[in-house]
Amino acid sequence: MKLLGSLTSPYVRKVRICAHEKSLDLPFEVVDPHAKDSAVRAHNPLGKVPVLLREDASTLFDSPVITRYLDTLAEPRLYPRETEALFEVLRFEALADGILDATVTRLLETRREEGLRSRATIEQEERRISRALLFIEDELRAGRFGASGALSMAELCLATAIEYVDFRYPHEWRDARPELATWFHGFRERASFDATVPPGFERL
Ligand SMILES: N[C@@H](CCC(=O)N[C@@H](CS)C(=O)NCC(=O)O)C(=O)O
């Protein structure tokens, strides 16, 4: 089994964090999905990472599919078996993936040349991120998130997404979301996060 990915992709980082939490030995090959002759396309027609190459030469993508698969291989279970609890985790995972998508879209827009760059697109993605962070703050306050202290992919996905916001869209969000800031500050100290910090990122 081998994971293909880049060191800065938050989707890849999420998978690596999941494997680390489960103490799975997951060899990691750094690839550039944007390269002209990228090998990724041979495994994923979408040309995106992460891709998991399995022992039988079959492949899995994208990140939520890979984490669901890894969860079947070792304890601790990070997706609950009980239906209601499972859908609660999947909803937070979808929210976290939405934060990642918005942060990536914003980043790519900011990198476009001056005349082509859309301020409206950048602001739309910033509002999306802001609403999502406020939503988590409210869920924390209501005890619907983080209350049990149990570890699941909900916490791992959201913390990965928040750290990616700090990496690619550093801005002051903590003052207006104090519960989230406190939770995140403690949570990101996990060894799985330390082991996967993207190069070039200085923690805020
Ligand atoms: N929904 C996918 C998103 C994966 C994704 O967008 N990966 C980016 C890296 S951050 C990529 O490979 N981009 C290459 C491209 O767009 O050509 C997942 O969760 O795995």
Ligand as a Chemical Component Dictionary entry (heavy atoms), coordinates in Angstrom:
data_LIG
# 
_chem_comp.id                   LIG 
_chem_comp.type                 NON-POLYMER 
_chem_comp.pdbx_formal_charge   0 
_chem_comp.three_letter_code    LIG 
# 
loop_
_chem_comp_atom.comp_id 
_chem_comp_atom.atom_id 
_chem_comp_atom.alt_atom_id 
_chem_comp_atom.type_symbol 
_chem_comp_atom.charge 
_chem_comp_atom.model_Cartn_x 
_chem_comp_atom.model_Cartn_y 
_chem_comp_atom.model_Cartn_z 
_chem_comp_atom.pdbx_ordinal 
LIG N1  N1  N 0 -11.911 16.278 -3.249  1  
LIG C1  C1  C 0 -10.533 15.902 -3.420  2  
LIG C2  C2  C 0 -9.683  17.159 -3.656  3  
LIG C3  C3  C 0 -8.242  16.812 -4.001  4  
LIG C4  C4  C 0 -7.498  18.020 -4.589  5  
LIG O1  O1  O 0 -8.092  19.023 -5.013  6  
LIG N2  N2  N 0 -6.177  17.896 -4.644  7  
LIG C5  C5  C 0 -5.345  18.940 -5.235  8  
LIG C6  C6  C 0 -4.131  19.212 -4.334  9  
LIG S1  S1  S 0 -4.573  20.178 -2.944  10 
LIG C7  C7  C 0 -4.809  18.470 -6.555  11 
LIG O2  O2  O 0 -4.365  17.351 -6.662  12 
LIG N3  N3  N 0 -4.842  19.320 -7.591  13 
LIG C8  C8  C 0 -4.305  19.013 -8.874  14 
LIG C9  C9  C 0 -5.093  19.624 -9.981  15 
LIG O3  O3  O 0 -6.094  20.327 -9.708  16 
LIG O4  O4  O 0 -4.717  19.406 -11.144 17 
LIG C10 C10 C 0 -10.077 15.107 -2.190  18 
LIG O5  O5  O 0 -10.694 15.261 -1.120  19 
LIG O6  O6  O 0 -9.158  14.288 -2.314  20 
# 
loop_
_chem_comp_bond.comp_id 
_chem_comp_bond.atom_id_1 
_chem_comp_bond.atom_id_2 
_chem_comp_bond.value_order 
_chem_comp_bond.pdbx_ordinal 
LIG N1  C1  SING 1  
LIG C1  C2  SING 2  
LIG C1  C10 SING 3  
LIG C2  C3  SING 4  
LIG C3  C4  SING 5  
LIG C4  O1  DOUB 6  
LIG C4  N2  SING 7  
LIG N2  C5  SING 8  
LIG C5  C6  SING 9  
LIG C5  C7  SING 10 
LIG C6  S1  SING 11 
LIG C7  O2  DOUB 12 
LIG C7  N3  SING 13 
LIG N3  C8  SING 14 
LIG C8  C9  SING 15 
LIG C9  O3  DOUB 16 
LIG C9  O4  SING 17 
LIG C10 O5  DOUB 18 
LIG C10 O6  SING 19 
# 
